[in-house]
Amino acid sequence: MLIDADSDMARAPPGSPPVASGAVVIYFSGHARRRRNEPEAEKAQAAATRIEQYVLNIEQQLGWTALPRVDGPGSNAREARYIEYLKLLRQAPPITEVAWIDSSGHEQLRISRLAMNEFGSAVDRSAEPAFRNAIEGRTGFGPVHFRMGTEPYMTLARPAGPGGGVTMAELNLKFVWDVVSRIRIGAGGLAYVVDADGTLIAHPDISLVLKKTDMSALPQVAARLRPGAGDAGELARDLSGQRMLAAHTPIPSLGWTVFVESPRAEAFAPLYVMLQRMGLVLVLAVLVSMVATFFLARALVRPLRALQAGAAQIGAGDLDRRIEVRTGDELEGLADQFNRMAAQLRESYAGLERKVEQRTAELREALAYQTAISEVLRVISESPSDVQPVFEAILDCAVRLLGSPTAAVFRYDGRLVHLVGQRNWPPSAIENARRFYPGPPDPRMISGRVIASRKAVTIADASADAAYDPATATTGHWRRMLGVPLLKDGEPIGAIAVAWTDAGETPQRQVELLATFAGQAAIAIENLRLINETQDALAQQTASAEVLRVISSSVADTGPVFDAILDSCERFLSASGLGIALVDEGGMMHNGGFRGAR
């Protein structure tokens, strides 16, 4: 689109721009009262945010005491909670007192900065509103009260976590008084805070707070507490009856409302001065504009229309659109800026699309990793007495998630390495593996290197590794390899290895995932060992108890006792022949019992 600055332009009425500008200024000046409380609203919002964040931070610190604890067999829950409360008082200076109330509402522990600590006082506090909310699983906030008629306090309660009951803390609200005392708008503006009933709980004049002044009669407070009672912006007054501009912001979590107000006369004084000056400027502007409009209209209208049309098309998504304006002034520069903006947006959209695709792929991969780990953990929980299903699940996940065509799991008994599972090994590779498994750790195999080094081992190209067994790399068509050890107390008990047909470096995230699988396999092996040892010990104790029972019931006859002993030995020793020989006083040997072929 090519525009010539010398082409015909539309003619605007002389003096219309300044007249319109003056009319707009006068219009908004007449309605400025509705917008003059914007500073008050900003102050109220900032104060409400700070107050709410202050209380929520204290609530968050109180929540640390409700975290699960690992208590020893002889631990005392009240002593442990006493220690947690002492930590809380050190970390949260605004909290002056914290108590543990049991589920029946009786106080079992109270730690205070201002009074003696008490244990097991059993004071009934079940009627307190904060306790009733907290025992139902919600955070409870009590009413504001004054300790010894000086500083404001509020009770904060939440579930106590392990052990049940409720943790209640006395929170010093001097911070709230500090916030509202520092808010100033002009010479006569101030801020204050009321609760859900309209009672004053924070004010620069602390005497009004100590008197528990009821502010609900003020129009702005009534409009907040009872919607429909009036427009607070038009009817606001202070306690002395002076007309004010007021704004408020509620704090829903506490049920409080922050009010900020300033005298109307003070707020409107700059506006009246501005209107007087604007009147003079408007008269002069009308005179000047009548002369200037005629000359400017021609040079502006058509280029502006071109800019408007081009901007609309760019805004509609046509980022390949270019605006062509040839005026040699700011309009041409503005058109060039629009063109550069469109080009930058086009590049930005392309970059965002690439980032979204990359992030989506990363999230998909992370989700797949987490799903695989959860699947292995599920198999471990379902097969406590058999480790082979765990190995099978790990092999399946390793092949699927690592993009590896093959994987294997090895067991190490301290002397020999055993191949206990594999995926996708060709028959030639399985036959070749018999040269090494079972056998001692061999550095020609990745399993031997992992077990010997007790850490993850990567091979970028097995065919180019002179120390690696060439027959293994050839039969499996394997080049890139990764192996991680199964460790128990720092000692190797096995290894997991995966291999790829292409050469290259192994990404760190694949090493970390396989190490996670190795840790889970080690847990499964240890669980199986503990189960087997427990079962063997239980069986031995049962056999001993059976022999003792036979002895006690056959005092005069040793035959049943010998039979019971031979039965137990046959069951545990898996021997083909068992016998008991007796030697009499003359040195003659007699048969006391026998099991097996004679």
TISEPA-895154 format. One line per 4 residues: their letters; for each residue y, x, z of C-alpha. Coordinates in nm, 2 decimals, always signed. Layout:
# residues N
A = Y X Z | ...
# end
This chain:
# residues 598
MLID = +0.00 +0.00 +0.00 | +0.32 +0.18 -0.12 | +0.66 +0.07 +0.01 | +1.00 +0.19 -0.12
ADSD = +1.28 +0.21 +0.13 | +1.53 +0.11 -0.14 | +1.35 -0.22 -0.23 | +1.49 -0.56 -0.14
MARA = +1.46 -0.66 +0.22 | +1.47 -0.99 +0.40 | +1.80 -1.06 +0.56 | +1.81 -1.15 +0.93
PPGS = +2.09 -1.36 +1.09 | +2.37 -1.13 +1.22 | +2.37 -1.09 +1.60 | +2.03 -1.25 +1.64
PPVA = +1.85 -0.95 +1.80 | +2.09 -0.90 +2.09 | +2.13 -1.27 +2.14 | +1.75 -1.31 +2.16
SGAV = +1.73 -1.01 +2.39 | +1.99 -1.15 +2.62 | +1.82 -1.49 +2.62 | +1.49 -1.33 +2.72
VIYF = +1.66 -1.13 +3.00 | +1.83 -1.44 +3.13 | +1.51 -1.65 +3.11 | +1.31 -1.39 +3.30
SGHA = +1.59 -1.34 +3.55 | +1.59 -1.71 +3.62 | +1.22 -1.70 +3.69 | +1.22 -1.36 +3.87
RRRR = +1.16 -1.52 +4.21 | +0.80 -1.59 +4.10 | +0.75 -1.22 +4.02 | +0.95 -1.05 +4.29
NEPE = +0.66 -1.06 +4.53 | +0.47 -0.81 +4.31 | +0.56 -0.51 +4.54 | +0.45 -0.71 +4.84
AEKA = +0.12 -0.80 +4.67 | +0.05 -0.44 +4.58 | +0.12 -0.33 +4.94 | -0.10 -0.61 +5.08
QAAA = -0.39 -0.52 +4.84 | -0.37 -0.15 +4.93 | -0.36 -0.23 +5.31 | -0.65 -0.47 +5.28
TRIE = -0.85 -0.22 +5.08 | -0.79 +0.05 +5.34 | -0.88 -0.17 +5.63 | -1.20 -0.30 +5.47
QYVL = -1.30 +0.05 +5.37 | -1.24 +0.17 +5.72 | -1.47 -0.10 +5.87 | -1.73 -0.05 +5.60
NIEQ = -1.74 +0.32 +5.66 | -1.80 +0.26 +6.03 | -2.07 +0.01 +5.94 | -2.24 +0.27 +5.70
QLGW = -2.24 +0.53 +5.98 | -2.39 +0.27 +6.22 | -2.66 +0.21 +5.96 | -2.79 +0.57 +5.99
TALP = -2.92 +0.47 +6.34 | -3.14 +0.21 +6.18 | -3.33 +0.45 +5.95 | -3.71 +0.48 +6.01
RVDG = -3.80 +0.76 +6.26 | -4.11 +0.97 +6.28 | -4.20 +0.94 +6.65 | -4.47 +1.15 +6.81
PGSN = -4.76 +1.00 +7.00 | -4.58 +1.03 +7.33 | -4.23 +0.96 +7.22 | -4.00 +0.71 +7.40
AREA = -3.82 +0.47 +7.17 | -3.52 +0.43 +7.40 | -3.48 +0.80 +7.45 | -3.49 +0.85 +7.07
RYIE = -3.23 +0.58 +7.02 | -3.02 +0.73 +7.30 | -3.01 +1.06 +7.10 | -2.92 +0.87 +6.78
YLKL = -2.63 +0.69 +6.96 | -2.50 +1.02 +7.10 | -2.49 +1.15 +6.74 | -2.32 +0.84 +6.62
LRQA = -2.04 +0.88 +6.89 | -1.98 +1.24 +6.78 | -1.97 +1.15 +6.41 | -1.76 +0.83 +6.44
PPIT = -1.46 +0.88 +6.68 | -1.34 +0.52 +6.63 | -1.66 +0.39 +6.80 | -1.61 +0.40 +7.18
EVAW = -1.92 +0.22 +7.29 | -2.26 +0.15 +7.13 | -2.55 -0.06 +7.28 | -2.90 -0.16 +7.19
IDSS = -2.98 -0.52 +7.24 | -3.35 -0.62 +7.22 | -3.46 -0.92 +7.01 | -3.43 -1.16 +7.31
GHEQ = -3.06 -1.07 +7.35 | -3.09 -0.85 +7.66 | -2.91 -0.51 +7.67 | -3.15 -0.22 +7.71
LRIS = -2.92 +0.07 +7.65 | -2.54 +0.13 +7.64 | -2.36 +0.46 +7.56 | -1.98 +0.46 +7.62
RLAM = -1.69 +0.71 +7.60 | -1.49 +0.51 +7.86 | -1.76 +0.40 +8.11 | -2.09 +0.51 +8.26
NEFG = -2.39 +0.50 +8.04 | -2.65 +0.23 +8.14 | -3.02 +0.21 +8.08 | -3.22 -0.12 +8.10
SAVD = -2.93 -0.33 +8.25 | -3.09 -0.64 +8.08 | -2.75 -0.81 +8.05 | -2.79 -1.12 +7.84
RSAE = -2.57 -1.09 +7.53 | -2.76 -1.34 +7.31 | -2.46 -1.58 +7.30 | -2.22 -1.33 +7.14
PAFR = -2.15 -1.43 +6.77 | -2.20 -1.08 +6.65 | -2.55 -1.07 +6.80 | -2.65 -1.40 +6.64
NAIE = -2.55 -1.28 +6.30 | -2.72 -0.94 +6.33 | -3.05 -1.08 +6.46 | -3.07 -1.29 +6.15
GRTG = -3.04 -0.98 +5.93 | -2.67 -0.99 +5.86 | -2.39 -0.76 +5.98 | -2.20 -0.94 +6.25
FGPV = -1.83 -0.90 +6.33 | -1.70 -1.02 +6.67 | -1.35 -1.15 +6.75 | -1.07 -0.90 +6.81
HFRM = -1.00 -0.83 +7.17 | -0.79 -0.59 +7.38 | -0.94 -0.35 +7.62 | -0.72 -0.34 +7.93
GTEP = -0.44 -0.51 +7.73 | -0.36 -0.20 +7.53 | -0.56 -0.12 +7.21 | -0.73 -0.37 +6.99
YMTL = -1.11 -0.36 +6.96 | -1.38 -0.55 +6.76 | -1.75 -0.58 +6.81 | -1.96 -0.47 +6.51
ARPA = -2.34 -0.55 +6.51 | -2.63 -0.49 +6.27 | -3.01 -0.49 +6.29 | -3.13 -0.19 +6.49
GPGG = -3.42 -0.09 +6.25 | -3.74 +0.05 +6.41 | -3.81 -0.11 +6.74 | -3.63 -0.43 +6.65
GVTM = -3.33 -0.58 +6.82 | -2.96 -0.52 +6.74 | -2.72 -0.23 +6.76 | -2.37 -0.34 +6.87
AELN = -2.07 -0.11 +6.87 | -1.72 -0.14 +7.00 | -1.48 -0.04 +6.72 | -1.12 +0.08 +6.80
LKFV = -0.88 -0.10 +6.55 | -0.59 +0.12 +6.62 | -0.62 +0.24 +6.26 | -0.54 -0.12 +6.14
WDVV = -0.23 -0.12 +6.36 | -0.13 +0.22 +6.21 | -0.18 +0.09 +5.85 | +0.04 -0.22 +5.89
SRIR = +0.31 -0.03 +6.10 | +0.36 +0.21 +5.81 | +0.42 -0.05 +5.54 | +0.79 -0.09 +5.46
IGAG = +0.95 -0.27 +5.17 | +1.32 -0.22 +5.18 | +1.50 -0.24 +5.51 | +1.35 -0.56 +5.65
GLAY = +1.00 -0.58 +5.50 | +0.69 -0.56 +5.71 | +0.31 -0.63 +5.71 | +0.08 -0.80 +5.96
VVDA = -0.28 -0.91 +5.98 | -0.42 -1.25 +6.10 | -0.78 -1.37 +6.16 | -0.95 -1.68 +6.02
DGTL = -0.77 -1.90 +6.28 | -0.43 -1.76 +6.21 | -0.41 -1.55 +6.53 | -0.21 -1.23 +6.50
IAHP = -0.43 -0.92 +6.53 | -0.21 -0.65 +6.39 | +0.17 -0.63 +6.37 | +0.44 -0.36 +6.39
DISL = +0.56 -0.53 +6.71 | +0.25 -0.48 +6.93 | +0.39 -0.72 +7.19 | +0.33 -1.01 +6.95
VLKK = -0.03 -0.90 +6.91 | -0.08 -0.87 +7.29 | +0.05 -1.23 +7.33 | -0.21 -1.35 +7.07
TDMS = +0.07 -1.51 +6.87 | -0.05 -1.80 +6.66 | +0.09 -1.75 +6.30 | -0.08 -2.06 +6.15
ALPQ = +0.25 -2.26 +6.17 | +0.42 -2.03 +5.92 | +0.41 -2.18 +5.57 | +0.26 -1.87 +5.40
VAAR = -0.01 -1.85 +5.66 | -0.08 -2.22 +5.65 | -0.11 -2.20 +5.27 | -0.37 -1.93 +5.31
LRPG = -0.57 -2.10 +5.58 | -0.54 -2.45 +5.44 | -0.52 -2.46 +5.06 | -0.29 -2.73 +4.95
AGDA = -0.05 -2.69 +5.24 | +0.22 -2.56 +5.02 | +0.34 -2.27 +4.80 | +0.36 -1.96 +5.02
GELA = +0.58 -1.78 +4.77 | +0.85 -2.05 +4.78 | +0.83 -2.16 +5.14 | +0.76 -1.84 +5.33
RDLS = +0.95 -1.78 +5.65 | +0.92 -1.53 +5.94 | +0.90 -1.62 +6.31 | +1.28 -1.65 +6.34
GQRM = +1.29 -1.90 +6.04 | +1.44 -1.65 +5.79 | +1.33 -1.71 +5.43 | +1.10 -1.44 +5.31
LAAH = +0.91 -1.33 +5.00 | +0.54 -1.31 +5.10 | +0.22 -1.20 +4.95 | -0.13 -1.19 +5.10
TPIP = -0.47 -1.04 +5.03 | -0.79 -1.16 +5.21 | -1.06 -0.93 +5.35 | -1.36 -1.16 +5.30
SLGW = -1.61 -0.94 +5.49 | -1.40 -0.97 +5.81 | -1.24 -1.31 +5.76 | -0.90 -1.15 +5.80
TVFV = -0.59 -1.18 +5.58 | -0.32 -0.91 +5.52 | +0.04 -1.05 +5.48 | +0.33 -0.84 +5.34
ESPR = +0.68 -1.00 +5.34 | +1.04 -0.90 +5.28 | +1.37 -1.10 +5.32 | +1.46 -1.29 +5.00
AEAF = +1.83 -1.20 +5.01 | +1.74 -0.83 +5.02 | +1.48 -0.87 +4.74 | +1.72 -1.06 +4.51
APLY = +2.03 -0.84 +4.56 | +1.95 -0.59 +4.28 | +1.87 -0.88 +4.05 | +2.21 -1.04 +4.09
VMLQ = +2.38 -0.70 +4.02 | +2.16 -0.66 +3.71 | +2.25 -1.00 +3.58 | +2.62 -0.93 +3.60
RMGL = +2.58 -0.60 +3.41 | +2.35 -0.76 +3.16 | +2.62 -1.02 +3.08 | +2.87 -0.76 +2.99
VLVL = +2.62 -0.56 +2.79 | +2.51 -0.87 +2.61 | +2.86 -0.95 +2.49 | +2.90 -0.60 +2.36
AVLV = +2.56 -0.60 +2.21 | +2.62 -0.92 +2.02 | +2.93 -0.78 +1.86 | +2.76 -0.45 +1.76
SMVA = +2.45 -0.62 +1.64 | +2.63 -0.85 +1.41 | +2.74 -0.54 +1.22 | +2.42 -0.34 +1.24
TFFL = +2.18 -0.62 +1.17 | +2.29 -0.66 +0.81 | +2.22 -0.29 +0.74 | +1.90 -0.26 +0.93
ARAL = +1.72 -0.57 +0.81 | +1.66 -0.44 +0.46 | +1.52 -0.11 +0.59 | +1.29 -0.27 +0.85
VRPL = +1.14 -0.60 +0.75 | +0.91 -0.50 +0.47 | +0.78 -0.18 +0.62 | +0.72 -0.36 +0.94
RALQ = +0.52 -0.63 +0.76 | +0.32 -0.35 +0.60 | +0.25 -0.20 +0.94 | +0.17 -0.53 +1.09
AGAA = -0.08 -0.61 +0.81 | -0.24 -0.27 +0.83 | -0.27 -0.27 +1.21 | -0.43 -0.62 +1.19
QIGA = -0.69 -0.49 +0.95 | -0.76 -0.18 +1.16 | -0.78 -0.40 +1.47 | -1.03 -0.62 +1.29
GDLD = -1.27 -0.32 +1.25 | -1.17 -0.19 +0.90 | -1.14 +0.17 +1.02 | -1.14 +0.30 +0.66
RRIE = -0.81 +0.13 +0.59 | -0.50 +0.34 +0.53 | -0.14 +0.23 +0.57 | +0.09 +0.37 +0.31
VRTG = +0.46 +0.36 +0.40 | +0.72 +0.59 +0.22 | +1.04 +0.55 +0.41 | +1.09 +0.90 +0.54
DELE = +1.17 +0.78 +0.89 | +0.99 +0.68 +1.21 | +0.81 +0.39 +1.04 | +0.64 +0.64 +0.81
GLAD = +0.55 +0.85 +1.12 | +0.41 +0.54 +1.29 | +0.20 +0.46 +0.98 | +0.06 +0.81 +0.99
QFNR = -0.02 +0.77 +1.36 | -0.21 +0.45 +1.28 | -0.40 +0.63 +1.01 | -0.49 +0.92 +1.25
MAAQ = -0.59 +0.67 +1.52 | -0.82 +0.49 +1.28 | -0.98 +0.82 +1.18 | -1.03 +0.92 +1.55
LRES = -1.17 +0.59 +1.63 | -1.42 +0.62 +1.34 | -1.53 +0.96 +1.47 | -1.54 +0.83 +1.83
YAGL = -1.76 +0.54 +1.74 | -2.00 +0.77 +1.56 | -2.01 +1.00 +1.86 | -2.07 +0.71 +2.10
ERKV = -2.35 +0.58 +1.89 | -2.52 +0.93 +1.90 | -2.47 +0.95 +2.27 | -2.61 +0.60 +2.33
EQRT = -2.92 +0.69 +2.12 | -2.97 +1.02 +2.31 | -2.93 +0.85 +2.65 | -3.16 +0.57 +2.55
AELR = -3.43 +0.83 +2.45 | -3.38 +1.01 +2.78 | -3.41 +0.69 +2.99 | -3.72 +0.59 +2.79
EALA = -3.88 +0.93 +2.86 | -3.79 +0.92 +3.23 | -3.93 +0.57 +3.26 | -4.25 +0.68 +3.09
YQTA = -4.28 +0.97 +3.33 | -4.23 +0.75 +3.64 | -4.48 +0.49 +3.51 | -4.74 +0.77 +3.45
ISEV = -4.68 +0.91 +3.80 | -4.72 +0.56 +3.95 | -5.04 +0.51 +3.76 | -5.19 +0.83 +3.89
LRVI = -5.09 +0.74 +4.25 | -5.25 +0.40 +4.20 | -5.58 +0.56 +4.09 | -5.56 +0.80 +4.39
SESP = -5.53 +0.50 +4.63 | -5.81 +0.31 +4.46 | -6.05 +0.61 +4.45 | -6.03 +0.78 +4.79
SDVQ = -6.40 +0.89 +4.77 | -6.42 +1.00 +4.41 | -6.17 +1.25 +4.26 | -6.30 +1.22 +3.90
PVFE = -6.11 +0.90 +3.81 | -5.79 +1.08 +3.93 | -5.87 +1.37 +3.69 | -5.93 +1.12 +3.41
AILD = -5.60 +0.94 +3.47 | -5.41 +1.27 +3.48 | -5.56 +1.39 +3.16 | -5.47 +1.06 +2.98
CAVR = -5.11 +1.08 +3.11 | -5.07 +1.44 +3.02 | -5.19 +1.39 +2.66 | -4.98 +1.08 +2.62
LLGS = -4.65 +1.20 +2.77 | -4.65 +1.56 +2.68 | -4.74 +1.50 +2.32 | -5.03 +1.74 +2.37
PTAA = -5.35 +1.69 +2.15 | -5.57 +1.83 +2.43 | -5.58 +1.88 +2.81 | -5.83 +2.00 +3.07
VFRY = -5.88 +2.01 +3.45 | -6.05 +2.30 +3.63 | -6.19 +2.33 +3.99 | -6.19 +2.66 +4.17
DGRL = -6.42 +2.71 +4.48 | -6.28 +3.04 +4.57 | -6.53 +3.23 +4.36 | -6.61 +3.04 +4.04
VHLV = -6.40 +2.83 +3.80 | -6.56 +2.50 +3.69 | -6.45 +2.28 +3.40 | -6.44 +1.92 +3.54
GQRN = -6.27 +1.73 +3.27 | -6.11 +1.76 +2.92 | -5.95 +1.55 +2.65 | -6.00 +1.59 +2.28
WPPS = -6.18 +1.92 +2.28 | -6.38 +1.98 +1.96 | -6.75 +2.05 +2.00 | -6.69 +2.42 +1.90
AIEN = -6.44 +2.46 +2.19 | -6.68 +2.30 +2.44 | -6.95 +2.53 +2.33 | -6.72 +2.83 +2.35
ARRF = -6.61 +2.73 +2.70 | -6.96 +2.78 +2.84 | -6.90 +3.16 +2.81 | -6.63 +3.13 +3.09
YPGP = -6.72 +2.82 +3.30 | -6.85 +2.83 +3.55 | -6.74 +3.18 +3.62 | -6.48 +3.39 +3.80
PDPR = -6.11 +3.36 +3.69 | -6.08 +3.54 +3.36 | -5.73 +3.66 +3.23 | -5.85 +3.59 +2.88
MISG = -5.82 +3.22 +2.96 | -5.51 +3.03 +3.07 | -5.70 +2.89 +3.37 | -5.78 +3.24 +3.50
RVIA = -5.41 +3.34 +3.46 | -5.29 +3.03 +3.64 | -5.53 +3.07 +3.93 | -5.46 +3.45 +3.96
SRKA = -5.08 +3.40 +3.96 | -5.07 +3.08 +4.17 | -4.78 +2.96 +3.95 | -4.72 +2.79 +3.62
VTIA = -4.80 +2.99 +3.31 | -4.68 +2.93 +2.95 | -4.80 +3.09 +2.63 | -4.57 +3.06 +2.33
DASA = -4.85 +3.15 +2.08 | -5.21 +3.22 +2.19 | -5.30 +3.35 +1.85 | -5.03 +3.62 +1.89
DAAY = -5.13 +3.70 +2.25 | -5.36 +4.01 +2.24 | -5.49 +3.95 +2.59 | -5.60 +3.59 +2.52
DPAT = -5.95 +3.51 +2.40 | -5.92 +3.48 +2.02 | -6.23 +3.27 +1.99 | -6.09 +3.00 +2.22
ATTG = -5.76 +2.98 +2.03 | -5.95 +2.96 +1.70 | -6.21 +2.70 +1.80 | -5.95 +2.47 +1.95
HWRR = -5.68 +2.54 +1.69 | -5.45 +2.60 +2.00 | -5.13 +2.80 +1.99 | -4.87 +2.68 +2.25
MLGV = -5.03 +2.64 +2.60 | -4.91 +2.54 +2.95 | -5.10 +2.56 +3.27 | -5.02 +2.49 +3.64
PLLK = -5.22 +2.55 +3.95 | -5.37 +2.31 +4.21 | -5.27 +2.45 +4.54 | -5.37 +2.38 +4.90
DGEP = -5.18 +2.57 +5.16 | -5.06 +2.81 +4.89 | -5.42 +2.89 +4.78 | -5.55 +2.79 +4.44
IGAI = -5.82 +2.52 +4.42 | -5.80 +2.45 +4.05 | -5.57 +2.42 +3.75 | -5.45 +2.18 +3.48
AVAW = -5.39 +2.31 +3.13 | -5.25 +2.15 +2.81 | -5.23 +2.29 +2.46 | -5.06 +2.22 +2.13
TDAG = -5.14 +2.32 +1.78 | -4.78 +2.44 +1.71 | -4.62 +2.76 +1.86 | -4.29 +2.77 +2.05
ETPQ = -4.13 +2.76 +2.40 | -4.24 +2.49 +2.64 | -3.95 +2.27 +2.77 | -3.89 +2.29 +3.15
RQVE = -3.92 +1.91 +3.19 | -4.28 +1.93 +3.06 | -4.36 +2.21 +3.31 | -4.22 +2.00 +3.60
LLAT = -4.41 +1.69 +3.49 | -4.74 +1.88 +3.47 | -4.67 +2.04 +3.81 | -4.62 +1.69 +3.95
FAGQ = -4.96 +1.58 +3.82 | -5.11 +1.90 +3.97 | -4.97 +1.81 +4.31 | -5.13 +1.47 +4.29
AAIA = -5.46 +1.61 +4.18 | -5.45 +1.85 +4.48 | -5.38 +1.56 +4.71 | -5.68 +1.37 +4.57
IENL = -5.91 +1.67 +4.62 | -5.79 +1.72 +4.98 | -5.84 +1.34 +5.05 | -6.20 +1.36 +4.92
RLIN = -6.27 +1.67 +5.13 | -6.14 +1.50 +5.44 | -6.34 +1.18 +5.38 | -6.66 +1.38 +5.32
ETQD = -6.61 +1.59 +5.64 | -6.54 +1.27 +5.83 | -6.85 +1.10 +5.70 | -7.07 +1.40 +5.77
ALAQ = -6.94 +1.43 +6.12 | -7.00 +1.06 +6.18 | -7.35 +1.08 +6.05 | -7.43 +1.38 +6.26
QTAS = -7.30 +1.21 +6.57 | -7.50 +0.90 +6.49 | -7.82 +1.10 +6.45 | -7.76 +1.28 +6.78
AEVL = -7.70 +0.95 +6.95 | -8.03 +0.82 +6.80 | -8.23 +1.11 +6.93 | -8.07 +1.08 +7.28
RVIS = -8.15 +0.71 +7.28 | -8.52 +0.78 +7.19 | -8.53 +1.05 +7.47 | -8.40 +0.81 +7.73
SSVA = -8.64 +0.54 +7.63 | -8.95 +0.77 +7.60 | -8.95 +0.98 +7.91 | -9.33 +1.00 +7.94
DTGP = -9.40 +1.03 +7.57 | -9.26 +1.31 +7.35 | -9.41 +1.18 +7.02 | -9.12 +0.93 +6.94
VFDA = -8.87 +1.20 +7.03 | -9.03 +1.45 +6.79 | -9.04 +1.18 +6.52 | -8.67 +1.10 +6.56
ILDS = -8.58 +1.47 +6.54 | -8.79 +1.51 +6.22 | -8.64 +1.20 +6.07 | -8.28 +1.33 +6.13
CERF = -8.36 +1.68 +6.00 | -8.52 +1.54 +5.69 | -8.22 +1.32 +5.62 | -7.96 +1.60 +5.67
LSAS = -8.14 +1.91 +5.56 | -8.31 +1.76 +5.24 | -8.61 +1.99 +5.31 | -8.95 +1.93 +5.14
GLGI = -9.14 +2.02 +5.46 | -9.05 +2.00 +5.83 | -9.25 +2.06 +6.14 | -9.24 +2.10 +6.52
ALVD = -9.47 +2.36 +6.68 | -9.56 +2.36 +7.06 | -9.70 +2.65 +7.25 | -9.90 +2.57 +7.57
EGGM = -9.93 +2.79 +7.88 | -10.23 +2.97 +7.74 | -10.03 +3.08 +7.43 | -10.21 +2.83 +7.20
MHNG = -9.99 +2.66 +6.93 | -10.01 +2.29 +6.88 | -9.86 +2.06 +6.61 | -9.58 +1.84 +6.76
GFRG = -9.50 +1.66 +6.44 | -9.48 +1.71 +6.06 | -9.30 +1.57 +5.75 | -9.38 +1.65 +5.39
AR = -9.69 +1.75 +5.19 | -9.97 +1.91 +5.39
# end
